[in-house]
Amino acid sequence: MESTYRGLKKAWIGLRIAKRERDIDKMKHYAEGIQKFEKQLNRPVSGRSDLLMGKELSNSSENQEKRSTQSKVADN
């Protein structure tokens, strides 16, 4: 069971790195791994879309929108 927890932790780390790099194939790979380990541990299984579209992605797009809005205001 300890190795399953380690695998789950590594999959989460890999998912975060893949999100940062915007690598969709790796994101899908790690999301599937997370789901597999959660099933093995009898934990509630995270939805794939929840894993792929996590907080990191939405925050970066929000920050980008804020920057573009601020530059438009500064131009006026």
TITI-624658 format. One record per residue (C-alpha): chain; x, y, z. Coordinates in pm, whole numbers, plus 50000, padded with zeros to 5 digits. Layout:
<rs>
cadena:A | u:X | v:Y | w:Z
...
</rs>
This chain:
<rs>
cadena:A | u:50000 | v:50000 | w:50000
cadena:A | u:50289 | v:50236 | w:50069
cadena:A | u:50408 | v:50204 | w:49710
cadena:A | u:50058 | v:50295 | w:49590
cadena:A | u:50069 | v:50617 | w:49792
cadena:A | u:50413 | v:50694 | w:49648
cadena:A | u:50282 | v:50633 | w:49297
cadena:A | u:49986 | v:50864 | w:49362
cadena:A | u:50216 | v:51137 | w:49491
cadena:A | u:50447 | v:51105 | w:49188
cadena:A | u:50149 | v:51117 | w:48953
cadena:A | u:50026 | v:51441 | w:49115
cadena:A | u:50372 | v:51594 | w:49082
cadena:A | u:50392 | v:51485 | w:48718
cadena:A | u:50048 | v:51632 | w:48649
cadena:A | u:50147 | v:51969 | w:48796
cadena:A | u:50464 | v:51978 | w:48585
cadena:A | u:50273 | v:51877 | w:48270
cadena:A | u:50017 | v:52153 | w:48336
cadena:A | u:50292 | v:52409 | w:48379
cadena:A | u:50444 | v:52295 | w:48047
cadena:A | u:50098 | v:52276 | w:47883
cadena:A | u:50170 | v:51919 | w:47766
cadena:A | u:49822 | v:51770 | w:47707
cadena:A | u:49945 | v:51414 | w:47640
cadena:A | u:50138 | v:51401 | w:47967
cadena:A | u:49847 | v:51560 | w:48153
cadena:A | u:49616 | v:51282 | w:48030
cadena:A | u:49874 | v:51016 | w:48120
cadena:A | u:49915 | v:51142 | w:48477
cadena:A | u:49538 | v:51195 | w:48521
cadena:A | u:49481 | v:50829 | w:48430
cadena:A | u:49751 | v:50727 | w:48676
cadena:A | u:49594 | v:50932 | w:48955
cadena:A | u:49257 | v:50770 | w:48890
cadena:A | u:49416 | v:50422 | w:48892
cadena:A | u:49593 | v:50481 | w:49224
cadena:A | u:49282 | v:50633 | w:49382
cadena:A | u:49083 | v:50321 | w:49288
cadena:A | u:49352 | v:50097 | w:49437
cadena:A | u:49338 | v:50296 | w:49760
cadena:A | u:48955 | v:50288 | w:49768
cadena:A | u:48947 | v:50668 | w:49762
cadena:A | u:48693 | v:50878 | w:49575
cadena:A | u:48813 | v:50893 | w:49215
cadena:A | u:48880 | v:51240 | w:49076
cadena:A | u:48705 | v:51325 | w:48752
cadena:A | u:48936 | v:51343 | w:48453
cadena:A | u:48814 | v:51689 | w:48351
cadena:A | u:48869 | v:51812 | w:48708
cadena:A | u:49226 | v:51689 | w:48695
cadena:A | u:49301 | v:51830 | w:48352
cadena:A | u:49144 | v:52171 | w:48411
cadena:A | u:49269 | v:52240 | w:48759
cadena:A | u:49331 | v:52562 | w:48940
cadena:A | u:49676 | v:52616 | w:48786
cadena:A | u:49539 | v:52651 | w:48433
cadena:A | u:49249 | v:52876 | w:48522
cadena:A | u:49469 | v:53103 | w:48733
cadena:A | u:49720 | v:53157 | w:48456
cadena:A | u:49449 | v:53248 | w:48205
cadena:A | u:49288 | v:53485 | w:48457
cadena:A | u:49624 | v:53653 | w:48514
cadena:A | u:49674 | v:53689 | w:48140
cadena:A | u:49330 | v:53853 | w:48107
cadena:A | u:49409 | v:54095 | w:48389
cadena:A | u:49737 | v:54194 | w:48223
cadena:A | u:49572 | v:54261 | w:47888
cadena:A | u:49296 | v:54465 | w:48054
cadena:A | u:49552 | v:54665 | w:48250
cadena:A | u:49755 | v:54739 | w:47937
cadena:A | u:49441 | v:54857 | w:47755
cadena:A | u:49358 | v:55091 | w:48040
cadena:A | u:49716 | v:55222 | w:48046
cadena:A | u:49704 | v:55290 | w:47672
cadena:A | u:49397 | v:55511 | w:47712
</rs>
